[in-house]
Amino acid sequence: MALGVGAPDPDNGRVYKTKLRLDDGGRKLRVRGFIGFSLLGRTQTWVRDEAGAP
């Protein structure tokens, strides 16, 4: 699944294009931020904590 949304930079207020993708059965969320082309960006991977919140 991929979804294009915008994400603001809190430092300069600029809005970056983003792509979100779920991997590993929904356990990992890959967030890619970029300006212009997706090739000129950076990806962060967030992993779900299986233990849950205390």
MODELLER restraints for C-alpha pairs under 7 A, 6 or more apart:
rsr = mdl.restraints
at = mdl.atoms
rsr.add(forms.Gaussian(group=physical.xy_distance, feature=features.Distance(at['CA:1:A'], at['CA:21:A']), mean=5.43, stdev=0.5))
rsr.add(forms.Gaussian(group=physical.xy_distance, feature=features.Distance(at['CA:1:A'], at['CA:22:A']), mean=6.24, stdev=0.5))
rsr.add(forms.Gaussian(group=physical.xy_distance, feature=features.Distance(at['CA:2:A'], at['CA:19:A']), mean=6.15, stdev=0.5))
rsr.add(forms.Gaussian(group=physical.xy_distance, feature=features.Distance(at['CA:2:A'], at['CA:20:A']), mean=5.36, stdev=0.5))
rsr.add(forms.Gaussian(group=physical.xy_distance, feature=features.Distance(at['CA:2:A'], at['CA:21:A']), mean=4.89, stdev=0.5))
rsr.add(forms.Gaussian(group=physical.xy_distance, feature=features.Distance(at['CA:3:A'], at['CA:19:A']), mean=5.44, stdev=0.5))
rsr.add(forms.Gaussian(group=physical.xy_distance, feature=features.Distance(at['CA:3:A'], at['CA:20:A']), mean=5.32, stdev=0.5))
rsr.add(forms.Gaussian(group=physical.xy_distance, feature=features.Distance(at['CA:4:A'], at['CA:17:A']), mean=6.97, stdev=0.5))
rsr.add(forms.Gaussian(group=physical.xy_distance, feature=features.Distance(at['CA:4:A'], at['CA:18:A']), mean=5.55, stdev=0.5))
rsr.add(forms.Gaussian(group=physical.xy_distance, feature=features.Distance(at['CA:4:A'], at['CA:19:A']), mean=4.73, stdev=0.5))
rsr.add(forms.Gaussian(group=physical.xy_distance, feature=features.Distance(at['CA:4:A'], at['CA:20:A']), mean=6.77, stdev=0.5))
rsr.add(forms.Gaussian(group=physical.xy_distance, feature=features.Distance(at['CA:5:A'], at['CA:17:A']), mean=6.08, stdev=0.5))
rsr.add(forms.Gaussian(group=physical.xy_distance, feature=features.Distance(at['CA:5:A'], at['CA:18:A']), mean=5.31, stdev=0.5))
rsr.add(forms.Gaussian(group=physical.xy_distance, feature=features.Distance(at['CA:5:A'], at['CA:19:A']), mean=6.53, stdev=0.5))
rsr.add(forms.Gaussian(group=physical.xy_distance, feature=features.Distance(at['CA:6:A'], at['CA:15:A']), mean=6.00, stdev=0.5))
rsr.add(forms.Gaussian(group=physical.xy_distance, feature=features.Distance(at['CA:6:A'], at['CA:16:A']), mean=5.51, stdev=0.5))
rsr.add(forms.Gaussian(group=physical.xy_distance, feature=features.Distance(at['CA:6:A'], at['CA:17:A']), mean=4.70, stdev=0.5))
rsr.add(forms.Gaussian(group=physical.xy_distance, feature=features.Distance(at['CA:6:A'], at['CA:18:A']), mean=5.61, stdev=0.5))
rsr.add(forms.Gaussian(group=physical.xy_distance, feature=features.Distance(at['CA:7:A'], at['CA:15:A']), mean=5.35, stdev=0.5))
rsr.add(forms.Gaussian(group=physical.xy_distance, feature=features.Distance(at['CA:7:A'], at['CA:16:A']), mean=5.24, stdev=0.5))
rsr.add(forms.Gaussian(group=physical.xy_distance, feature=features.Distance(at['CA:7:A'], at['CA:17:A']), mean=6.44, stdev=0.5))
rsr.add(forms.Gaussian(group=physical.xy_distance, feature=features.Distance(at['CA:7:A'], at['CA:18:A']), mean=6.58, stdev=0.5))
rsr.add(forms.Gaussian(group=physical.xy_distance, feature=features.Distance(at['CA:8:A'], at['CA:14:A']), mean=5.56, stdev=0.5))
rsr.add(forms.Gaussian(group=physical.xy_distance, feature=features.Distance(at['CA:8:A'], at['CA:15:A']), mean=4.16, stdev=0.5))
rsr.add(forms.Gaussian(group=physical.xy_distance, feature=features.Distance(at['CA:8:A'], at['CA:16:A']), mean=6.14, stdev=0.5))
rsr.add(forms.Gaussian(group=physical.xy_distance, feature=features.Distance(at['CA:9:A'], at['CA:15:A']), mean=6.19, stdev=0.5))
rsr.add(forms.Gaussian(group=physical.xy_distance, feature=features.Distance(at['CA:16:A'], at['CA:33:A']), mean=6.19, stdev=0.5))
rsr.add(forms.Gaussian(group=physical.xy_distance, feature=features.Distance(at['CA:16:A'], at['CA:34:A']), mean=5.81, stdev=0.5))
rsr.add(forms.Gaussian(group=physical.xy_distance, feature=features.Distance(at['CA:16:A'], at['CA:35:A']), mean=5.79, stdev=0.5))
rsr.add(forms.Gaussian(group=physical.xy_distance, feature=features.Distance(at['CA:17:A'], at['CA:33:A']), mean=5.79, stdev=0.5))
rsr.add(forms.Gaussian(group=physical.xy_distance, feature=features.Distance(at['CA:17:A'], at['CA:34:A']), mean=5.46, stdev=0.5))
rsr.add(forms.Gaussian(group=physical.xy_distance, feature=features.Distance(at['CA:17:A'], at['CA:35:A']), mean=6.15, stdev=0.5))
rsr.add(forms.Gaussian(group=physical.xy_distance, feature=features.Distance(at['CA:18:A'], at['CA:31:A']), mean=6.81, stdev=0.5))
rsr.add(forms.Gaussian(group=physical.xy_distance, feature=features.Distance(at['CA:18:A'], at['CA:32:A']), mean=5.31, stdev=0.5))
rsr.add(forms.Gaussian(group=physical.xy_distance, feature=features.Distance(at['CA:18:A'], at['CA:33:A']), mean=4.42, stdev=0.5))
rsr.add(forms.Gaussian(group=physical.xy_distance, feature=features.Distance(at['CA:18:A'], at['CA:34:A']), mean=6.27, stdev=0.5))
rsr.add(forms.Gaussian(group=physical.xy_distance, feature=features.Distance(at['CA:19:A'], at['CA:31:A']), mean=5.89, stdev=0.5))
rsr.add(forms.Gaussian(group=physical.xy_distance, feature=features.Distance(at['CA:19:A'], at['CA:32:A']), mean=5.12, stdev=0.5))
rsr.add(forms.Gaussian(group=physical.xy_distance, feature=features.Distance(at['CA:19:A'], at['CA:33:A']), mean=6.72, stdev=0.5))
rsr.add(forms.Gaussian(group=physical.xy_distance, feature=features.Distance(at['CA:20:A'], at['CA:29:A']), mean=6.90, stdev=0.5))
rsr.add(forms.Gaussian(group=physical.xy_distance, feature=features.Distance(at['CA:20:A'], at['CA:30:A']), mean=5.71, stdev=0.5))
rsr.add(forms.Gaussian(group=physical.xy_distance, feature=features.Distance(at['CA:20:A'], at['CA:31:A']), mean=4.80, stdev=0.5))
rsr.add(forms.Gaussian(group=physical.xy_distance, feature=features.Distance(at['CA:20:A'], at['CA:32:A']), mean=6.52, stdev=0.5))
rsr.add(forms.Gaussian(group=physical.xy_distance, feature=features.Distance(at['CA:21:A'], at['CA:29:A']), mean=5.71, stdev=0.5))
rsr.add(forms.Gaussian(group=physical.xy_distance, feature=features.Distance(at['CA:21:A'], at['CA:30:A']), mean=5.08, stdev=0.5))
rsr.add(forms.Gaussian(group=physical.xy_distance, feature=features.Distance(at['CA:21:A'], at['CA:31:A']), mean=6.68, stdev=0.5))
rsr.add(forms.Gaussian(group=physical.xy_distance, feature=features.Distance(at['CA:22:A'], at['CA:28:A']), mean=5.73, stdev=0.5))
rsr.add(forms.Gaussian(group=physical.xy_distance, feature=features.Distance(at['CA:22:A'], at['CA:29:A']), mean=4.71, stdev=0.5))
rsr.add(forms.Gaussian(group=physical.xy_distance, feature=features.Distance(at['CA:22:A'], at['CA:30:A']), mean=6.32, stdev=0.5))
rsr.add(forms.Gaussian(group=physical.xy_distance, feature=features.Distance(at['CA:23:A'], at['CA:29:A']), mean=6.32, stdev=0.5))
rsr.add(forms.Gaussian(group=physical.xy_distance, feature=features.Distance(at['CA:27:A'], at['CA:47:A']), mean=5.94, stdev=0.5))
rsr.add(forms.Gaussian(group=physical.xy_distance, feature=features.Distance(at['CA:27:A'], at['CA:48:A']), mean=5.28, stdev=0.5))
rsr.add(forms.Gaussian(group=physical.xy_distance, feature=features.Distance(at['CA:28:A'], at['CA:45:A']), mean=6.59, stdev=0.5))
rsr.add(forms.Gaussian(group=physical.xy_distance, feature=features.Distance(at['CA:28:A'], at['CA:46:A']), mean=5.65, stdev=0.5))
rsr.add(forms.Gaussian(group=physical.xy_distance, feature=features.Distance(at['CA:28:A'], at['CA:47:A']), mean=4.59, stdev=0.5))
rsr.add(forms.Gaussian(group=physical.xy_distance, feature=features.Distance(at['CA:28:A'], at['CA:48:A']), mean=6.24, stdev=0.5))
rsr.add(forms.Gaussian(group=physical.xy_distance, feature=features.Distance(at['CA:29:A'], at['CA:45:A']), mean=5.69, stdev=0.5))
rsr.add(forms.Gaussian(group=physical.xy_distance, feature=features.Distance(at['CA:29:A'], at['CA:46:A']), mean=5.11, stdev=0.5))
rsr.add(forms.Gaussian(group=physical.xy_distance, feature=features.Distance(at['CA:29:A'], at['CA:47:A']), mean=6.48, stdev=0.5))
rsr.add(forms.Gaussian(group=physical.xy_distance, feature=features.Distance(at['CA:30:A'], at['CA:43:A']), mean=6.63, stdev=0.5))
rsr.add(forms.Gaussian(group=physical.xy_distance, feature=features.Distance(at['CA:30:A'], at['CA:44:A']), mean=5.80, stdev=0.5))
rsr.add(forms.Gaussian(group=physical.xy_distance, feature=features.Distance(at['CA:30:A'], at['CA:45:A']), mean=4.48, stdev=0.5))
rsr.add(forms.Gaussian(group=physical.xy_distance, feature=features.Distance(at['CA:30:A'], at['CA:46:A']), mean=6.36, stdev=0.5))
rsr.add(forms.Gaussian(group=physical.xy_distance, feature=features.Distance(at['CA:31:A'], at['CA:43:A']), mean=5.50, stdev=0.5))
rsr.add(forms.Gaussian(group=physical.xy_distance, feature=features.Distance(at['CA:31:A'], at['CA:44:A']), mean=5.27, stdev=0.5))
rsr.add(forms.Gaussian(group=physical.xy_distance, feature=features.Distance(at['CA:31:A'], at['CA:45:A']), mean=6.30, stdev=0.5))
rsr.add(forms.Gaussian(group=physical.xy_distance, feature=features.Distance(at['CA:32:A'], at['CA:41:A']), mean=6.76, stdev=0.5))
rsr.add(forms.Gaussian(group=physical.xy_distance, feature=features.Distance(at['CA:32:A'], at['CA:42:A']), mean=5.58, stdev=0.5))
rsr.add(forms.Gaussian(group=physical.xy_distance, feature=features.Distance(at['CA:32:A'], at['CA:43:A']), mean=4.19, stdev=0.5))
rsr.add(forms.Gaussian(group=physical.xy_distance, feature=features.Distance(at['CA:32:A'], at['CA:44:A']), mean=6.44, stdev=0.5))
rsr.add(forms.Gaussian(group=physical.xy_distance, feature=features.Distance(at['CA:33:A'], at['CA:41:A']), mean=5.54, stdev=0.5))
rsr.add(forms.Gaussian(group=physical.xy_distance, feature=features.Distance(at['CA:33:A'], at['CA:42:A']), mean=5.62, stdev=0.5))
rsr.add(forms.Gaussian(group=physical.xy_distance, feature=features.Distance(at['CA:33:A'], at['CA:43:A']), mean=6.48, stdev=0.5))
rsr.add(forms.Gaussian(group=physical.xy_distance, feature=features.Distance(at['CA:34:A'], at['CA:40:A']), mean=5.96, stdev=0.5))
rsr.add(forms.Gaussian(group=physical.xy_distance, feature=features.Distance(at['CA:34:A'], at['CA:41:A']), mean=4.16, stdev=0.5))
rsr.add(forms.Gaussian(group=physical.xy_distance, feature=features.Distance(at['CA:34:A'], at['CA:42:A']), mean=6.66, stdev=0.5))
rsr.add(forms.Gaussian(group=physical.xy_distance, feature=features.Distance(at['CA:35:A'], at['CA:41:A']), mean=6.88, stdev=0.5))
